[in-house]
Amino acid sequence: MLTRLHGDVLRKTSVAGVILTERAYAPNLRLPEHSHQEPDFCFVLTGSFTEVSGQLAAQLYREFCQPDPVSRIMIEGLVLQMMAETFRQTTASTPAAPPWLEQAKDILREQFGDRPSLASLARSVGVHPVHLAREFHRFYGCTISEYVLQRRLDFACQELLNSRAPLVDIALAAGFFDQSHFARTFKARLGMSPRQYRATLGSG
């Protein structure tokens, strides 16, 4: 059982029985083995710790930092959605993806900034494009284009937090057509503009 929580508390609030806490941890901190009495979600703003539920957690953090009259309802709904997604992932019993499909996913993960066609991707792993698209969705729960978009957004989020690069440079490096396309897509998915994201979550 965890007897004490590590890190310095920056802010804390409670909404509908859910406790939201923002903490700052010392560099290279190693936490001892522990457990939590209650269900716990951890969203890392900066650093090298594994990040889980990034998009929903980013919206949750925005409501936490910039509350308005409907923030309590938004926070409760986002927490419930995160719990549902976690339960779905832990109860799924999908068999392992075939090697050629993992290869296709690896290509997309490494080359998300490019715009490969479905046909060329299918040729590279030796299957028909229709079969590739169908099996990708069946095993990974999203289309190929949705997966690529998420990889681009993940890359952009890291660049916004860890660099001071201009937005246009981040947009092009991530594979968006231009800064306007990047900004529209980013806000539609994360609920805030890239500038707001950097200002709210960045370390300055």
PyMOL commands that place a pseudoatom at each C-alpha (Angstrom):
pseudoatom trace, name=CA, resn=MET, resi=1, chain=A, elem=C, hetatm=0, pos=[0.000, 0.000, 0.000]
pseudoatom trace, name=CA, resn=LEU, resi=2, chain=A, elem=C, hetatm=0, pos=[1.196, 3.482, -0.801]
pseudoatom trace, name=CA, resn=THR, resi=3, chain=A, elem=C, hetatm=0, pos=[1.797, 5.281, 2.493]
pseudoatom trace, name=CA, resn=ARG, resi=4, chain=A, elem=C, hetatm=0, pos=[2.665, 8.683, 1.061]
pseudoatom trace, name=CA, resn=LEU, resi=5, chain=A, elem=C, hetatm=0, pos=[2.510, 10.432, -2.279]
pseudoatom trace, name=CA, resn=HIS, resi=6, chain=A, elem=C, hetatm=0, pos=[5.696, 11.761, -3.866]
pseudoatom trace, name=CA, resn=GLY, resi=7, chain=A, elem=C, hetatm=0, pos=[6.140, 15.110, -5.555]
pseudoatom trace, name=CA, resn=ASP, resi=8, chain=A, elem=C, hetatm=0, pos=[5.079, 18.655, -4.742]
pseudoatom trace, name=CA, resn=VAL, resi=9, chain=A, elem=C, hetatm=0, pos=[1.366, 19.445, -5.078]
pseudoatom trace, name=CA, resn=LEU, resi=10, chain=A, elem=C, hetatm=0, pos=[0.829, 22.391, -7.440]
pseudoatom trace, name=CA, resn=ARG, resi=11, chain=A, elem=C, hetatm=0, pos=[-2.960, 22.355, -7.391]
pseudoatom trace, name=CA, resn=LYS, resi=12, chain=A, elem=C, hetatm=0, pos=[-5.765, 20.069, -6.302]
pseudoatom trace, name=CA, resn=THR, resi=13, chain=A, elem=C, hetatm=0, pos=[-9.545, 19.886, -6.553]
pseudoatom trace, name=CA, resn=SER, resi=14, chain=A, elem=C, hetatm=0, pos=[-12.399, 17.384, -6.235]
pseudoatom trace, name=CA, resn=VAL, resi=15, chain=A, elem=C, hetatm=0, pos=[-15.242, 16.975, -8.715]
pseudoatom trace, name=CA, resn=ALA, resi=16, chain=A, elem=C, hetatm=0, pos=[-18.075, 14.438, -8.336]
pseudoatom trace, name=CA, resn=GLY, resi=17, chain=A, elem=C, hetatm=0, pos=[-15.947, 12.220, -6.133]
pseudoatom trace, name=CA, resn=VAL, resi=18, chain=A, elem=C, hetatm=0, pos=[-12.937, 12.432, -8.474]
pseudoatom trace, name=CA, resn=ILE, resi=19, chain=A, elem=C, hetatm=0, pos=[-9.766, 13.967, -7.045]
pseudoatom trace, name=CA, resn=LEU, resi=20, chain=A, elem=C, hetatm=0, pos=[-7.597, 15.878, -9.541]
pseudoatom trace, name=CA, resn=THR, resi=21, chain=A, elem=C, hetatm=0, pos=[-4.044, 16.662, -8.488]
pseudoatom trace, name=CA, resn=GLU, resi=22, chain=A, elem=C, hetatm=0, pos=[-1.167, 18.274, -10.362]
pseudoatom trace, name=CA, resn=ARG, resi=23, chain=A, elem=C, hetatm=0, pos=[2.281, 17.385, -9.015]
pseudoatom trace, name=CA, resn=ALA, resi=24, chain=A, elem=C, hetatm=0, pos=[5.881, 18.235, -9.848]
pseudoatom trace, name=CA, resn=TYR, resi=25, chain=A, elem=C, hetatm=0, pos=[8.542, 15.539, -9.420]
pseudoatom trace, name=CA, resn=ALA, resi=26, chain=A, elem=C, hetatm=0, pos=[12.287, 15.884, -9.090]
pseudoatom trace, name=CA, resn=PRO, resi=27, chain=A, elem=C, hetatm=0, pos=[14.389, 14.834, -12.116]
pseudoatom trace, name=CA, resn=ASN, resi=28, chain=A, elem=C, hetatm=0, pos=[15.426, 11.160, -12.228]
pseudoatom trace, name=CA, resn=LEU, resi=29, chain=A, elem=C, hetatm=0, pos=[13.083, 10.318, -9.362]
pseudoatom trace, name=CA, resn=ARG, resi=30, chain=A, elem=C, hetatm=0, pos=[12.589, 6.563, -8.895]
pseudoatom trace, name=CA, resn=LEU, resi=31, chain=A, elem=C, hetatm=0, pos=[9.377, 5.645, -7.106]
pseudoatom trace, name=CA, resn=PRO, resi=32, chain=A, elem=C, hetatm=0, pos=[9.350, 2.549, -4.905]
pseudoatom trace, name=CA, resn=GLU, resi=33, chain=A, elem=C, hetatm=0, pos=[7.002, -0.303, -5.669]
pseudoatom trace, name=CA, resn=HIS, resi=34, chain=A, elem=C, hetatm=0, pos=[3.520, 0.670, -4.530]
pseudoatom trace, name=CA, resn=SER, resi=35, chain=A, elem=C, hetatm=0, pos=[-0.205, 0.357, -5.171]
pseudoatom trace, name=CA, resn=HIS, resi=36, chain=A, elem=C, hetatm=0, pos=[-3.212, 2.651, -5.042]
pseudoatom trace, name=CA, resn=GLN, resi=37, chain=A, elem=C, hetatm=0, pos=[-6.326, 2.059, -2.974]
pseudoatom trace, name=CA, resn=GLU, resi=38, chain=A, elem=C, hetatm=0, pos=[-8.497, 3.744, -5.599]
pseudoatom trace, name=CA, resn=PRO, resi=39, chain=A, elem=C, hetatm=0, pos=[-8.443, 3.672, -9.438]
pseudoatom trace, name=CA, resn=ASP, resi=40, chain=A, elem=C, hetatm=0, pos=[-5.804, 6.065, -10.689]
pseudoatom trace, name=CA, resn=PHE, resi=41, chain=A, elem=C, hetatm=0, pos=[-5.026, 7.768, -14.015]
pseudoatom trace, name=CA, resn=CYS, resi=42, chain=A, elem=C, hetatm=0, pos=[-1.636, 9.348, -14.614]
pseudoatom trace, name=CA, resn=PHE, resi=43, chain=A, elem=C, hetatm=0, pos=[-1.146, 11.920, -17.400]
pseudoatom trace, name=CA, resn=VAL, resi=44, chain=A, elem=C, hetatm=0, pos=[2.447, 13.107, -17.877]
pseudoatom trace, name=CA, resn=LEU, resi=45, chain=A, elem=C, hetatm=0, pos=[2.798, 16.724, -19.055]
pseudoatom trace, name=CA, resn=THR, resi=46, chain=A, elem=C, hetatm=0, pos=[6.582, 16.716, -19.535]
pseudoatom trace, name=CA, resn=GLY, resi=47, chain=A, elem=C, hetatm=0, pos=[9.279, 14.145, -18.959]
pseudoatom trace, name=CA, resn=SER, resi=48, chain=A, elem=C, hetatm=0, pos=[10.014, 10.588, -20.029]
pseudoatom trace, name=CA, resn=PHE, resi=49, chain=A, elem=C, hetatm=0, pos=[7.383, 8.638, -18.130]
pseudoatom trace, name=CA, resn=THR, resi=50, chain=A, elem=C, hetatm=0, pos=[4.950, 6.605, -20.229]
pseudoatom trace, name=CA, resn=GLU, resi=51, chain=A, elem=C, hetatm=0, pos=[1.934, 8.637, -21.294]
pseudoatom trace, name=CA, resn=VAL, resi=52, chain=A, elem=C, hetatm=0, pos=[-1.516, 7.011, -21.338]
pseudoatom trace, name=CA, resn=SER, resi=53, chain=A, elem=C, hetatm=0, pos=[-4.880, 8.350, -22.595]
pseudoatom trace, name=CA, resn=GLY, resi=54, chain=A, elem=C, hetatm=0, pos=[-3.237, 11.484, -23.998]
pseudoatom trace, name=CA, resn=GLN, resi=55, chain=A, elem=C, hetatm=0, pos=[-6.124, 13.202, -25.789]
pseudoatom trace, name=CA, resn=LEU, resi=56, chain=A, elem=C, hetatm=0, pos=[-8.791, 12.739, -23.134]
pseudoatom trace, name=CA, resn=ALA, resi=57, chain=A, elem=C, hetatm=0, pos=[-6.320, 13.602, -20.392]
pseudoatom trace, name=CA, resn=ALA, resi=58, chain=A, elem=C, hetatm=0, pos=[-5.284, 16.799, -22.189]
pseudoatom trace, name=CA, resn=GLN, resi=59, chain=A, elem=C, hetatm=0, pos=[-8.922, 17.926, -22.288]
pseudoatom trace, name=CA, resn=LEU, resi=60, chain=A, elem=C, hetatm=0, pos=[-9.309, 16.976, -18.629]
pseudoatom trace, name=CA, resn=TYR, resi=61, chain=A, elem=C, hetatm=0, pos=[-6.259, 19.023, -17.699]
pseudoatom trace, name=CA, resn=ARG, resi=62, chain=A, elem=C, hetatm=0, pos=[-7.563, 22.029, -19.626]
pseudoatom trace, name=CA, resn=GLU, resi=63, chain=A, elem=C, hetatm=0, pos=[-10.858, 21.923, -17.694]
pseudoatom trace, name=CA, resn=PHE, resi=64, chain=A, elem=C, hetatm=0, pos=[-8.873, 21.549, -14.484]
pseudoatom trace, name=CA, resn=CYS, resi=65, chain=A, elem=C, hetatm=0, pos=[-6.646, 24.568, -15.190]
pseudoatom trace, name=CA, resn=GLN, resi=66, chain=A, elem=C, hetatm=0, pos=[-9.228, 26.835, -16.847]
pseudoatom trace, name=CA, resn=PRO, resi=67, chain=A, elem=C, hetatm=0, pos=[-12.547, 26.111, -15.110]
pseudoatom trace, name=CA, resn=ASP, resi=68, chain=A, elem=C, hetatm=0, pos=[-15.799, 27.676, -16.269]
pseudoatom trace, name=CA, resn=PRO, resi=69, chain=A, elem=C, hetatm=0, pos=[-19.467, 27.082, -15.288]
pseudoatom trace, name=CA, resn=VAL, resi=70, chain=A, elem=C, hetatm=0, pos=[-19.638, 23.736, -17.123]
pseudoatom trace, name=CA, resn=SER, resi=71, chain=A, elem=C, hetatm=0, pos=[-16.179, 22.405, -16.215]
pseudoatom trace, name=CA, resn=ARG, resi=72, chain=A, elem=C, hetatm=0, pos=[-17.484, 20.161, -13.434]
pseudoatom trace, name=CA, resn=ILE, resi=73, chain=A, elem=C, hetatm=0, pos=[-19.793, 18.362, -15.862]
pseudoatom trace, name=CA, resn=MET, resi=74, chain=A, elem=C, hetatm=0, pos=[-17.022, 18.128, -18.476]
pseudoatom trace, name=CA, resn=ILE, resi=75, chain=A, elem=C, hetatm=0, pos=[-14.553, 16.689, -15.956]
pseudoatom trace, name=CA, resn=GLU, resi=76, chain=A, elem=C, hetatm=0, pos=[-17.015, 14.066, -14.769]
pseudoatom trace, name=CA, resn=GLY, resi=77, chain=A, elem=C, hetatm=0, pos=[-17.824, 13.042, -18.356]
pseudoatom trace, name=CA, resn=LEU, resi=78, chain=A, elem=C, hetatm=0, pos=[-14.154, 12.850, -19.394]
pseudoatom trace, name=CA, resn=VAL, resi=79, chain=A, elem=C, hetatm=0, pos=[-13.257, 10.706, -16.384]
pseudoatom trace, name=CA, resn=LEU, resi=80, chain=A, elem=C, hetatm=0, pos=[-16.100, 8.307, -17.153]
pseudoatom trace, name=CA, resn=GLN, resi=81, chain=A, elem=C, hetatm=0, pos=[-14.963, 8.101, -20.786]
pseudoatom trace, name=CA, resn=MET, resi=82, chain=A, elem=C, hetatm=0, pos=[-11.379, 7.361, -19.710]
pseudoatom trace, name=CA, resn=MET, resi=83, chain=A, elem=C, hetatm=0, pos=[-12.638, 4.611, -17.399]
pseudoatom trace, name=CA, resn=ALA, resi=84, chain=A, elem=C, hetatm=0, pos=[-14.700, 3.099, -20.207]
pseudoatom trace, name=CA, resn=GLU, resi=85, chain=A, elem=C, hetatm=0, pos=[-11.756, 3.112, -22.630]
pseudoatom trace, name=CA, resn=THR, resi=86, chain=A, elem=C, hetatm=0, pos=[-9.505, 1.513, -20.010]
pseudoatom trace, name=CA, resn=PHE, resi=87, chain=A, elem=C, hetatm=0, pos=[-12.053, -1.204, -19.285]
pseudoatom trace, name=CA, resn=ARG, resi=88, chain=A, elem=C, hetatm=0, pos=[-12.447, -1.915, -23.000]
pseudoatom trace, name=CA, resn=GLN, resi=89, chain=A, elem=C, hetatm=0, pos=[-8.693, -2.317, -23.450]
pseudoatom trace, name=CA, resn=THR, resi=90, chain=A, elem=C, hetatm=0, pos=[-8.281, -4.611, -20.426]
pseudoatom trace, name=CA, resn=THR, resi=91, chain=A, elem=C, hetatm=0, pos=[-11.179, -6.884, -21.400]
pseudoatom trace, name=CA, resn=ALA, resi=92, chain=A, elem=C, hetatm=0, pos=[-10.352, -7.185, -25.104]
pseudoatom trace, name=CA, resn=SER, resi=93, chain=A, elem=C, hetatm=0, pos=[-9.319, -10.668, -26.245]
pseudoatom trace, name=CA, resn=THR, resi=94, chain=A, elem=C, hetatm=0, pos=[-8.210, -9.953, -29.810]
pseudoatom trace, name=CA, resn=PRO, resi=95, chain=A, elem=C, hetatm=0, pos=[-5.599, -12.460, -31.063]
pseudoatom trace, name=CA, resn=ALA, resi=96, chain=A, elem=C, hetatm=0, pos=[-2.126, -11.282, -31.996]
pseudoatom trace, name=CA, resn=ALA, resi=97, chain=A, elem=C, hetatm=0, pos=[-1.784, -9.454, -35.296]
pseudoatom trace, name=CA, resn=PRO, resi=98, chain=A, elem=C, hetatm=0, pos=[0.045, -11.311, -38.088]
pseudoatom trace, name=CA, resn=PRO, resi=99, chain=A, elem=C, hetatm=0, pos=[3.693, -10.317, -38.696]
pseudoatom trace, name=CA, resn=TRP, resi=100, chain=A, elem=C, hetatm=0, pos=[2.946, -8.569, -42.012]
pseudoatom trace, name=CA, resn=LEU, resi=101, chain=A, elem=C, hetatm=0, pos=[0.383, -6.348, -40.265]
pseudoatom trace, name=CA, resn=GLU, resi=102, chain=A, elem=C, hetatm=0, pos=[2.815, -5.477, -37.489]
pseudoatom trace, name=CA, resn=GLN, resi=103, chain=A, elem=C, hetatm=0, pos=[5.317, -4.620, -40.225]
pseudoatom trace, name=CA, resn=ALA, resi=104, chain=A, elem=C, hetatm=0, pos=[2.806, -2.266, -41.849]
pseudoatom trace, name=CA, resn=LYS, resi=105, chain=A, elem=C, hetatm=0, pos=[2.131, -0.613, -38.489]
pseudoatom trace, name=CA, resn=ASP, resi=106, chain=A, elem=C, hetatm=0, pos=[5.859, -0.188, -37.884]
pseudoatom trace, name=CA, resn=ILE, resi=107, chain=A, elem=C, hetatm=0, pos=[6.225, 1.522, -41.259]
pseudoatom trace, name=CA, resn=LEU, resi=108, chain=A, elem=C, hetatm=0, pos=[3.402, 3.916, -40.436]
pseudoatom trace, name=CA, resn=ARG, resi=109, chain=A, elem=C, hetatm=0, pos=[4.800, 4.576, -36.982]
pseudoatom trace, name=CA, resn=GLU, resi=110, chain=A, elem=C, hetatm=0, pos=[8.228, 5.477, -38.329]
pseudoatom trace, name=CA, resn=GLN, resi=111, chain=A, elem=C, hetatm=0, pos=[7.114, 7.293, -41.498]
pseudoatom trace, name=CA, resn=PHE, resi=112, chain=A, elem=C, hetatm=0, pos=[4.053, 9.167, -40.209]
pseudoatom trace, name=CA, resn=GLY, resi=113, chain=A, elem=C, hetatm=0, pos=[5.338, 12.414, -41.674]
pseudoatom trace, name=CA, resn=ASP, resi=114, chain=A, elem=C, hetatm=0, pos=[5.185, 10.998, -45.205]
pseudoatom trace, name=CA, resn=ARG, resi=115, chain=A, elem=C, hetatm=0, pos=[2.003, 10.372, -47.175]
pseudoatom trace, name=CA, resn=PRO, resi=116, chain=A, elem=C, hetatm=0, pos=[2.322, 6.787, -48.444]
pseudoatom trace, name=CA, resn=SER, resi=117, chain=A, elem=C, hetatm=0, pos=[-0.618, 5.440, -50.419]
pseudoatom trace, name=CA, resn=LEU, resi=118, chain=A, elem=C, hetatm=0, pos=[-2.527, 2.411, -49.248]
pseudoatom trace, name=CA, resn=ALA, resi=119, chain=A, elem=C, hetatm=0, pos=[-1.449, 0.591, -52.411]
pseudoatom trace, name=CA, resn=SER, resi=120, chain=A, elem=C, hetatm=0, pos=[2.263, 1.197, -51.840]
pseudoatom trace, name=CA, resn=LEU, resi=121, chain=A, elem=C, hetatm=0, pos=[2.006, 0.207, -48.183]
pseudoatom trace, name=CA, resn=ALA, resi=122, chain=A, elem=C, hetatm=0, pos=[0.193, -3.003, -49.139]
pseudoatom trace, name=CA, resn=ARG, resi=123, chain=A, elem=C, hetatm=0, pos=[2.865, -3.821, -51.734]
pseudoatom trace, name=CA, resn=SER, resi=124, chain=A, elem=C, hetatm=0, pos=[5.615, -3.366, -49.170]
pseudoatom trace, name=CA, resn=VAL, resi=125, chain=A, elem=C, hetatm=0, pos=[4.100, -6.054, -46.914]
pseudoatom trace, name=CA, resn=GLY, resi=126, chain=A, elem=C, hetatm=0, pos=[2.841, -8.311, -49.713]
pseudoatom trace, name=CA, resn=VAL, resi=127, chain=A, elem=C, hetatm=0, pos=[-0.934, -8.166, -49.300]
pseudoatom trace, name=CA, resn=HIS, resi=128, chain=A, elem=C, hetatm=0, pos=[-3.925, -6.685, -51.115]
pseudoatom trace, name=CA, resn=PRO, resi=129, chain=A, elem=C, hetatm=0, pos=[-4.828, -3.084, -50.120]
pseudoatom trace, name=CA, resn=VAL, resi=130, chain=A, elem=C, hetatm=0, pos=[-8.403, -4.017, -49.185]
pseudoatom trace, name=CA, resn=HIS, resi=131, chain=A, elem=C, hetatm=0, pos=[-7.165, -6.852, -46.980]
pseudoatom trace, name=CA, resn=LEU, resi=132, chain=A, elem=C, hetatm=0, pos=[-4.640, -4.559, -45.327]
pseudoatom trace, name=CA, resn=ALA, resi=133, chain=A, elem=C, hetatm=0, pos=[-7.234, -1.877, -44.574]
pseudoatom trace, name=CA, resn=ARG, resi=134, chain=A, elem=C, hetatm=0, pos=[-9.738, -4.392, -43.220]
pseudoatom trace, name=CA, resn=GLU, resi=135, chain=A, elem=C, hetatm=0, pos=[-7.283, -6.255, -41.002]
pseudoatom trace, name=CA, resn=PHE, resi=136, chain=A, elem=C, hetatm=0, pos=[-5.681, -3.059, -39.697]
pseudoatom trace, name=CA, resn=HIS, resi=137, chain=A, elem=C, hetatm=0, pos=[-9.049, -1.833, -38.461]
pseudoatom trace, name=CA, resn=ARG, resi=138, chain=A, elem=C, hetatm=0, pos=[-9.948, -5.237, -37.026]
pseudoatom trace, name=CA, resn=PHE, resi=139, chain=A, elem=C, hetatm=0, pos=[-6.762, -5.583, -34.971]
pseudoatom trace, name=CA, resn=TYR, resi=140, chain=A, elem=C, hetatm=0, pos=[-6.046, -1.984, -34.023]
pseudoatom trace, name=CA, resn=GLY, resi=141, chain=A, elem=C, hetatm=0, pos=[-9.538, -0.520, -33.759]
pseudoatom trace, name=CA, resn=CYS, resi=142, chain=A, elem=C, hetatm=0, pos=[-8.946, 2.389, -36.145]
pseudoatom trace, name=CA, resn=THR, resi=143, chain=A, elem=C, hetatm=0, pos=[-8.365, 3.067, -39.821]
pseudoatom trace, name=CA, resn=ILE, resi=144, chain=A, elem=C, hetatm=0, pos=[-4.880, 3.544, -41.226]
pseudoatom trace, name=CA, resn=SER, resi=145, chain=A, elem=C, hetatm=0, pos=[-5.515, 7.254, -41.754]
pseudoatom trace, name=CA, resn=GLU, resi=146, chain=A, elem=C, hetatm=0, pos=[-6.724, 7.637, -38.158]
pseudoatom trace, name=CA, resn=TYR, resi=147, chain=A, elem=C, hetatm=0, pos=[-3.605, 5.902, -36.877]
pseudoatom trace, name=CA, resn=VAL, resi=148, chain=A, elem=C, hetatm=0, pos=[-1.322, 8.132, -38.937]
pseudoatom trace, name=CA, resn=LEU, resi=149, chain=A, elem=C, hetatm=0, pos=[-3.173, 11.235, -37.771]
pseudoatom trace, name=CA, resn=GLN, resi=150, chain=A, elem=C, hetatm=0, pos=[-2.778, 10.187, -34.146]
pseudoatom trace, name=CA, resn=ARG, resi=151, chain=A, elem=C, hetatm=0, pos=[0.953, 9.624, -34.629]
pseudoatom trace, name=CA, resn=ARG, resi=152, chain=A, elem=C, hetatm=0, pos=[1.265, 13.090, -36.163]
pseudoatom trace, name=CA, resn=LEU, resi=153, chain=A, elem=C, hetatm=0, pos=[-0.601, 14.662, -33.263]
pseudoatom trace, name=CA, resn=ASP, resi=154, chain=A, elem=C, hetatm=0, pos=[1.512, 12.758, -30.722]
pseudoatom trace, name=CA, resn=PHE, resi=155, chain=A, elem=C, hetatm=0, pos=[4.666, 14.020, -32.416]
pseudoatom trace, name=CA, resn=ALA, resi=156, chain=A, elem=C, hetatm=0, pos=[3.317, 17.575, -32.526]
pseudoatom trace, name=CA, resn=CYS, resi=157, chain=A, elem=C, hetatm=0, pos=[2.381, 17.479, -28.846]
pseudoatom trace, name=CA, resn=GLN, resi=158, chain=A, elem=C, hetatm=0, pos=[5.890, 16.421, -27.876]
pseudoatom trace, name=CA, resn=GLU, resi=159, chain=A, elem=C, hetatm=0, pos=[7.426, 19.138, -30.034]
pseudoatom trace, name=CA, resn=LEU, resi=160, chain=A, elem=C, hetatm=0, pos=[5.134, 21.778, -28.559]
pseudoatom trace, name=CA, resn=LEU, resi=161, chain=A, elem=C, hetatm=0, pos=[6.116, 20.767, -25.038]
pseudoatom trace, name=CA, resn=ASN, resi=162, chain=A, elem=C, hetatm=0, pos=[9.812, 20.093, -25.524]
pseudoatom trace, name=CA, resn=SER, resi=163, chain=A, elem=C, hetatm=0, pos=[10.925, 22.653, -28.102]
pseudoatom trace, name=CA, resn=ARG, resi=164, chain=A, elem=C, hetatm=0, pos=[10.388, 26.274, -29.058]
pseudoatom trace, name=CA, resn=ALA, resi=165, chain=A, elem=C, hetatm=0, pos=[10.175, 25.493, -32.759]
pseudoatom trace, name=CA, resn=PRO, resi=166, chain=A, elem=C, hetatm=0, pos=[7.734, 27.668, -34.756]
pseudoatom trace, name=CA, resn=LEU, resi=167, chain=A, elem=C, hetatm=0, pos=[4.313, 26.150, -35.306]
pseudoatom trace, name=CA, resn=VAL, resi=168, chain=A, elem=C, hetatm=0, pos=[4.796, 26.054, -39.057]
pseudoatom trace, name=CA, resn=ASP, resi=169, chain=A, elem=C, hetatm=0, pos=[7.959, 23.947, -38.670]
pseudoatom trace, name=CA, resn=ILE, resi=170, chain=A, elem=C, hetatm=0, pos=[6.195, 21.530, -36.327]
pseudoatom trace, name=CA, resn=ALA, resi=171, chain=A, elem=C, hetatm=0, pos=[3.234, 21.285, -38.707]
pseudoatom trace, name=CA, resn=LEU, resi=172, chain=A, elem=C, hetatm=0, pos=[5.388, 20.388, -41.703]
pseudoatom trace, name=CA, resn=ALA, resi=173, chain=A, elem=C, hetatm=0, pos=[7.607, 17.978, -39.747]
pseudoatom trace, name=CA, resn=ALA, resi=174, chain=A, elem=C, hetatm=0, pos=[4.503, 16.162, -38.498]
pseudoatom trace, name=CA, resn=GLY, resi=175, chain=A, elem=C, hetatm=0, pos=[3.173, 15.754, -42.035]
pseudoatom trace, name=CA, resn=PHE, resi=176, chain=A, elem=C, hetatm=0, pos=[0.407, 18.358, -42.137]
pseudoatom trace, name=CA, resn=PHE, resi=177, chain=A, elem=C, hetatm=0, pos=[-0.105, 20.365, -45.315]
pseudoatom trace, name=CA, resn=ASP, resi=178, chain=A, elem=C, hetatm=0, pos=[0.462, 23.707, -43.604]
pseudoatom trace, name=CA, resn=GLN, resi=179, chain=A, elem=C, hetatm=0, pos=[0.104, 25.498, -40.266]
pseudoatom trace, name=CA, resn=SER, resi=180, chain=A, elem=C, hetatm=0, pos=[-3.597, 26.217, -40.825]
pseudoatom trace, name=CA, resn=HIS, resi=181, chain=A, elem=C, hetatm=0, pos=[-4.376, 22.554, -41.467]
pseudoatom trace, name=CA, resn=PHE, resi=182, chain=A, elem=C, hetatm=0, pos=[-2.369, 21.613, -38.384]
pseudoatom trace, name=CA, resn=ALA, resi=183, chain=A, elem=C, hetatm=0, pos=[-4.131, 24.146, -36.154]
pseudoatom trace, name=CA, resn=ARG, resi=184, chain=A, elem=C, hetatm=0, pos=[-7.638, 23.121, -37.293]
pseudoatom trace, name=CA, resn=THR, resi=185, chain=A, elem=C, hetatm=0, pos=[-6.965, 19.423, -36.822]
pseudoatom trace, name=CA, resn=PHE, resi=186, chain=A, elem=C, hetatm=0, pos=[-5.227, 19.906, -33.482]
pseudoatom trace, name=CA, resn=LYS, resi=187, chain=A, elem=C, hetatm=0, pos=[-8.075, 21.948, -32.012]
pseudoatom trace, name=CA, resn=ALA, resi=188, chain=A, elem=C, hetatm=0, pos=[-10.728, 19.570, -33.337]
pseudoatom trace, name=CA, resn=ARG, resi=189, chain=A, elem=C, hetatm=0, pos=[-9.006, 16.609, -31.639]
pseudoatom trace, name=CA, resn=LEU, resi=190, chain=A, elem=C, hetatm=0, pos=[-7.634, 18.126, -28.423]
pseudoatom trace, name=CA, resn=GLY, resi=191, chain=A, elem=C, hetatm=0, pos=[-10.098, 20.941, -27.801]
pseudoatom trace, name=CA, resn=MET, resi=192, chain=A, elem=C, hetatm=0, pos=[-7.477, 23.695, -27.823]
pseudoatom trace, name=CA, resn=SER, resi=193, chain=A, elem=C, hetatm=0, pos=[-5.174, 25.333, -30.333]
pseudoatom trace, name=CA, resn=PRO, resi=194, chain=A, elem=C, hetatm=0, pos=[-1.471, 24.411, -30.544]
pseudoatom trace, name=CA, resn=ARG, resi=195, chain=A, elem=C, hetatm=0, pos=[-0.599, 27.782, -28.985]
pseudoatom trace, name=CA, resn=GLN, resi=196, chain=A, elem=C, hetatm=0, pos=[-2.990, 27.167, -26.089]
pseudoatom trace, name=CA, resn=TYR, resi=197, chain=A, elem=C, hetatm=0, pos=[-1.604, 23.676, -25.615]
pseudoatom trace, name=CA, resn=ARG, resi=198, chain=A, elem=C, hetatm=0, pos=[1.960, 24.953, -25.449]
pseudoatom trace, name=CA, resn=ALA, resi=199, chain=A, elem=C, hetatm=0, pos=[1.015, 27.805, -23.106]
pseudoatom trace, name=CA, resn=THR, resi=200, chain=A, elem=C, hetatm=0, pos=[-1.046, 25.571, -20.802]
pseudoatom trace, name=CA, resn=LEU, resi=201, chain=A, elem=C, hetatm=0, pos=[1.059, 22.412, -20.665]
pseudoatom trace, name=CA, resn=GLY, resi=202, chain=A, elem=C, hetatm=0, pos=[4.505, 23.616, -21.647]
pseudoatom trace, name=CA, resn=SER, resi=203, chain=A, elem=C, hetatm=0, pos=[7.263, 24.216, -19.140]
pseudoatom trace, name=CA, resn=GLY, resi=204, chain=A, elem=C, hetatm=0, pos=[7.943, 27.682, -20.563]
for i in range(1, 204): cmd.bond("trace and resi %d" % i, "trace and resi %d" % (i + 1))
show_as sticks, trace
zoom trace
